[in-house]
Amino acid sequence: MKKVVSFLWVLVILFLCLAFGVFKLFPKYILLSKILAGISAVFFVICLLTQIGFLIVLIKSRAFKFGVNTFVLTISFIVIVVVVNLIANKHNIRKDLTKNKIYTLSPQTLKIIKNLKRPIKITAFCQEGTEYKQKIKDLLTEYKNNTKMIEINFIDPDSNPSMAQKYGIRSYGTVVFESDSKRKDVGQSDIFSYNYTSLYGDGSEEFRGESEFTSAILSISPALLTWYGISVITIEALLDLLSSI
């Protein structure tokens, strides 16, 4: 009997894993995923029925009651964490903890990207595991989170040299902006500027990501620039955006 029960539990786990795998890898086959999950549920119920006597004794024990309380508290905590993350993802809630709020987009940039008329493809050529890639990624993610018209791709020139060659990339950290047949490249030296205070290389780094990225978007969207210059943002606001961000 124990062998049969053990085999049933294996089936429960097997069909549950299959259901999850189909759901994740083949979203089109959602019906198949539901069927597999249903089969897993049937085997689960059978397992419980075969152990009904043991369950009755277990439920009456103090250890079970203590375990149930612990289980409920654990599940409640997990549910709270999941709900908070879902709400954060749905509303694009990201806390910018940097001193100068370098990952918080200005109102001018938000107006521009939220009113894009044509899709813009952004391809960043960065080495994996580098600090500059993470900074670029964090900022570009803010752009993407605020509009459906922006697509972001990251390519490591070392692991994909053919793609870097296709784009004519000559240096790490280059970010390419494309819309229709127009293209604008922003180099790492444009994104990061360094102010040296001594001959020994001491100094500070200035991250100019937003001003450079928004300028690139405007340069490949001339109609957007004209429209905004007339009816949405003033020329003064544009100058502030490009010079003081």
C-alpha positions as CSV (number, residue, x, y, z in Angstrom):
1,M,0.0,0.0,0.0
2,K,2.8,2.4,0.9
3,K,4.4,1.8,-2.5
4,V,1.2,2.7,-4.3
5,V,0.8,5.9,-2.2
6,S,4.4,6.8,-2.9
7,F,3.8,6.2,-6.7
8,L,0.7,8.4,-6.5
9,W,2.6,11.3,-4.9
10,V,5.2,11.0,-7.7
11,L,2.4,11.3,-10.3
12,V,1.1,14.4,-8.4
13,I,4.4,16.1,-8.6
14,L,5.1,14.9,-12.2
15,F,1.9,16.2,-13.7
16,L,2.1,19.4,-11.7
17,C,5.6,20.0,-13.1
18,L,4.4,19.2,-16.6
19,A,1.5,21.7,-16.2
20,F,3.9,24.4,-15.1
21,G,6.4,23.6,-17.8
22,V,3.8,23.8,-20.6
23,F,2.3,27.0,-19.1
24,K,5.8,28.7,-19.1
25,L,7.3,27.3,-22.3
26,F,4.2,27.0,-24.5
27,P,1.7,29.7,-23.5
28,K,-0.5,28.9,-26.5
29,Y,-1.3,25.5,-25.0
30,I,-3.0,26.8,-21.9
31,L,-5.8,24.2,-22.2
32,L,-3.2,21.4,-22.0
33,S,-1.6,23.0,-19.0
34,K,-5.0,23.1,-17.3
35,I,-5.7,19.5,-18.1
36,L,-2.3,18.4,-16.7
37,A,-3.0,20.4,-13.5
38,G,-6.4,18.8,-13.2
39,I,-4.9,15.3,-13.5
40,S,-2.4,16.3,-10.8
41,A,-5.3,17.4,-8.6
42,V,-7.1,14.1,-9.1
43,F,-4.1,12.1,-8.0
44,F,-3.7,14.5,-5.0
45,V,-7.3,13.8,-3.9
46,I,-6.8,10.0,-4.3
47,C,-3.6,10.3,-2.2
48,L,-5.6,12.0,0.6
49,L,-8.4,9.5,0.4
50,T,-6.0,6.6,0.8
51,Q,-4.5,8.2,3.9
52,I,-7.9,9.3,5.5
53,G,-7.3,7.3,8.7
54,F,-3.8,8.7,9.3
55,L,-5.2,12.2,8.6
56,I,-7.9,11.9,11.2
57,V,-5.3,11.0,13.9
58,L,-2.9,13.7,12.7
59,I,-5.6,16.4,12.8
60,K,-6.4,15.6,16.4
61,S,-2.8,15.9,17.5
62,R,-1.3,19.1,19.1
63,A,1.7,19.0,16.8
64,F,-0.6,19.3,13.8
65,K,-2.4,22.3,15.3
66,F,0.9,24.0,15.9
67,G,2.0,23.1,12.4
68,V,-1.2,24.5,10.9
69,N,-0.6,27.8,12.6
70,T,2.9,28.0,11.4
71,F,1.8,27.1,7.9
72,V,-0.9,29.7,7.8
73,L,1.5,32.4,9.0
74,T,4.0,31.4,6.3
75,I,1.5,31.3,3.5
76,S,0.1,34.7,4.7
77,F,3.6,36.2,4.5
78,I,4.2,34.8,1.0
79,V,0.8,36.1,-0.2
80,I,1.6,39.6,1.1
81,V,5.0,39.6,-0.6
82,V,3.5,38.4,-3.9
83,V,0.7,40.9,-3.8
84,V,3.0,43.8,-3.0
85,N,5.3,42.8,-5.9
86,L,2.3,42.4,-8.3
87,I,1.1,45.9,-7.4
88,A,4.6,47.3,-7.8
89,N,5.1,45.7,-11.2
90,K,1.6,46.8,-12.4
91,H,2.2,50.4,-11.5
92,N,6.0,50.4,-12.3
93,I,6.9,51.3,-8.7
94,R,10.7,51.5,-8.4
95,K,12.5,53.4,-5.6
96,D,15.3,55.6,-6.8
97,L,17.8,55.6,-3.9
98,T,20.6,57.5,-5.7
99,K,21.7,60.8,-4.3
100,N,20.9,62.8,-7.4
101,K,17.9,60.7,-8.5
102,I,19.7,59.7,-11.7
103,Y,17.1,57.0,-12.4
104,T,14.1,59.3,-12.0
105,L,12.9,60.7,-15.3
106,S,12.2,64.4,-15.6
107,P,8.7,65.6,-16.4
108,Q,9.9,66.8,-19.8
109,T,11.3,63.3,-20.7
110,L,8.0,61.7,-19.5
111,K,6.0,64.0,-21.8
112,I,8.1,63.1,-24.8
113,I,8.2,59.3,-24.4
114,K,4.5,59.0,-23.4
115,N,3.5,60.7,-26.7
116,L,5.8,58.9,-29.1
117,K,4.0,58.2,-32.4
118,R,6.4,55.6,-33.8
119,P,8.2,52.7,-32.0
120,I,11.8,53.2,-31.1
121,K,14.3,50.3,-30.8
122,I,17.1,50.7,-28.3
123,T,20.1,48.4,-28.5
124,A,22.8,48.7,-25.9
125,F,26.2,47.0,-26.5
126,C,27.6,46.3,-23.0
127,Q,29.8,43.8,-21.4
128,E,28.1,41.4,-18.9
129,G,28.6,42.0,-15.2
130,T,29.9,45.6,-15.6
131,E,28.8,48.5,-13.4
132,Y,28.2,50.8,-16.4
133,K,25.8,48.2,-18.0
134,Q,23.7,48.1,-14.8
135,K,23.4,51.9,-14.7
136,I,22.4,52.1,-18.4
137,K,20.0,49.2,-17.9
138,D,18.3,50.8,-14.8
139,L,17.7,54.0,-16.6
140,L,16.5,52.5,-19.9
141,T,14.1,50.4,-17.9
142,E,12.5,53.6,-16.6
143,Y,12.0,54.7,-20.2
144,K,10.4,51.3,-21.2
145,N,8.2,51.3,-18.1
146,N,6.6,54.6,-19.1
147,T,5.8,53.8,-22.7
148,K,4.9,50.8,-24.9
149,M,6.7,52.4,-27.9
150,I,10.2,51.6,-26.7
151,E,11.9,48.2,-27.1
152,I,15.2,47.5,-25.3
153,N,17.8,44.9,-26.1
154,F,21.2,44.3,-24.6
155,I,24.0,42.6,-26.5
156,D,27.4,41.6,-25.2
157,P,30.0,42.4,-28.0
158,D,32.3,39.7,-26.6
159,S,29.8,36.9,-26.8
160,N,28.0,38.2,-29.9
161,P,30.7,39.9,-32.1
162,S,28.8,39.3,-35.3
163,M,25.9,41.6,-34.1
164,A,28.4,44.2,-32.9
165,Q,30.0,44.1,-36.3
166,K,26.7,44.3,-38.1
167,Y,25.9,47.6,-36.2
168,G,29.5,48.9,-36.7
169,I,30.1,49.1,-32.9
170,R,33.7,50.2,-32.1
171,S,33.5,50.7,-28.3
172,Y,31.8,49.2,-25.3
173,G,28.8,51.0,-23.8
174,T,27.4,52.3,-27.1
175,V,23.6,52.6,-27.1
176,V,21.9,52.6,-30.5
177,F,18.5,54.3,-31.0
178,E,16.5,53.4,-34.1
179,S,13.2,54.5,-35.6
180,D,12.2,53.6,-39.1
181,S,15.4,54.3,-41.2
182,K,16.8,56.8,-38.7
183,R,19.6,56.0,-36.2
184,K,21.4,57.8,-33.5
185,D,24.4,56.3,-31.5
186,V,25.3,57.4,-28.0
187,G,28.7,56.4,-26.8
188,Q,29.8,55.5,-23.3
189,S,31.9,58.7,-23.2
190,D,28.7,60.7,-23.8
191,I,26.8,58.9,-21.0
192,F,29.6,59.1,-18.4
193,S,31.8,62.2,-18.0
194,Y,34.6,62.4,-15.5
195,N,35.9,65.4,-13.7
196,Y,39.5,64.9,-12.6
197,T,40.8,67.0,-9.8
198,S,44.5,65.8,-9.8
199,L,47.2,64.2,-11.9
200,Y,46.5,60.9,-10.1
201,G,43.1,60.5,-11.6
202,D,41.1,61.5,-8.6
203,G,37.7,62.9,-9.4
204,S,34.0,62.3,-9.8
205,E,31.8,60.6,-12.4
206,E,28.8,62.4,-13.8
207,F,26.0,60.2,-15.3
208,R,24.4,62.0,-18.2
209,G,22.2,59.2,-19.3
210,E,18.8,60.9,-19.4
211,S,19.9,64.0,-21.3
212,E,21.8,61.9,-23.9
213,F,19.1,59.3,-24.3
214,T,16.2,61.8,-24.6
215,S,18.3,63.9,-27.1
216,A,18.8,60.8,-29.2
217,I,15.0,60.1,-29.1
218,L,14.3,63.6,-30.2
219,S,16.9,63.5,-33.0
220,I,15.2,60.5,-34.7
221,S,11.8,61.9,-34.0
222,P,11.8,65.3,-35.7
223,A,8.1,65.5,-36.0
224,L,7.8,65.0,-32.2
225,L,10.3,67.8,-31.6
226,T,8.3,70.2,-33.8
227,W,5.0,69.2,-32.2
228,Y,6.3,69.5,-28.7
229,G,8.1,72.8,-29.4
230,I,4.7,74.3,-30.4
231,S,2.1,72.8,-28.1
232,V,3.6,70.8,-25.2
233,I,7.0,72.0,-24.0
234,T,8.5,75.3,-24.4
235,I,11.9,75.9,-26.0
236,E,13.1,76.9,-22.6
237,A,12.0,73.6,-21.1
238,L,13.8,71.7,-23.9
239,L,17.0,73.6,-23.3
240,D,16.7,72.9,-19.6
241,L,16.2,69.2,-20.4
242,L,19.2,68.9,-22.7
243,S,21.6,71.0,-20.6
244,S,20.9,70.7,-16.9
245,I,19.6,67.1,-16.4
